[in-house]
Structures are given as structure tokens and as C-alpha cells.
Amino acid sequence: MILLKRKQQKYGKNVKVRLASKEILSCKIVQINEEVDGSRVIFLETSNYSQELINYRKLSMDIIWWSDEGLKIPNSAIQKEGELSYVIRSRAGYTDKILVKVLRSNNSYSIVSKYKTEELKQLGFTQNEIINMKSISLYDEIIINPKENT
């Protein structure tokens, strides 16, 4: 039983749970009860590590609601051009418009990655454009709130 104030939980959703021992379990939300104060009690079901879990009266754990791998970028650095997103990278005094694929966003940050060649072809880019396209990488300096003429 887990008591939370988040409203994003859904019955039947698969989540991961990280135990204090750093083990990660796959779980399924099997029941959600609404409480009087607006919080929710969530019941999780797992078939792994059941013997280890019943040895304890109280467990400390982290719930991993979603997991994406990529670069964490402030939303204020991401610009939209139609359906595509990009950032402005500053390197050695030069600025480049770098196309990024937004995987997940919240109010402050987005997790982004590079597009694969096949995805760029589906978006309508030519092979020559793809070859000459620059990509974002770790430790790149990006401009927050870039001006339109940059």
C-alpha cells in the first residue's frame, strides 16, 4: 500500500520500484483508492522478490513512474518550428540550430535525444541534409531563451 497525492496513476499501469537494496522490481497497479483528503492509496502487485518483501514490516522504496534516457534540457532552451523542436548551440563563438527529439517533458525540463537517420528520412530530410546535420551531445553549451535571429 502506497499513499500518494499524485493524480497521474492509472489502474493496470506497469511501474518499476527501486528498493532500499537498489533492486528494481517490475510492478503493476492493481487497485487505487481515493482518500477523503484527496490523496490516493495505490496497491502494487509483483511476483518477484516476494520472499524478501515479506521479511519486512515496513519498506522504503522509490516508484519509477517513467524512464527515458537522453539529455536533460530546460524547456526555455527548446524552440519549435512546426512539429520539430530544436535548440541553439554555442560552440567556439558560433551558434548552430540543432534538431532534437523530445522524449518526455514536465513544466521545467525535457528529456531529448538525437534523431535516427530513418526518422529524419521519414520527416522529409534528404540524405545530403542528414549527412550535414549537426547533433547535440553531452556538455554542449545551449542558449536559454534564444532570440529569433540567432
Secondary structure, DSSP 8 states (H G I E B T S, - for coil): -EEE--S---TT-EEEEEETTS-EEEEEEEEEEE-TTS-EEEEEE-SSSHHHHHT-SS--EEEE-----SEEEEGGG-EEETTEEEEEEEETTEEEEEEEEEEEE-SSEEEEE---HHHHHHTT--HHHHHH-----TT-EE-SS--TT-
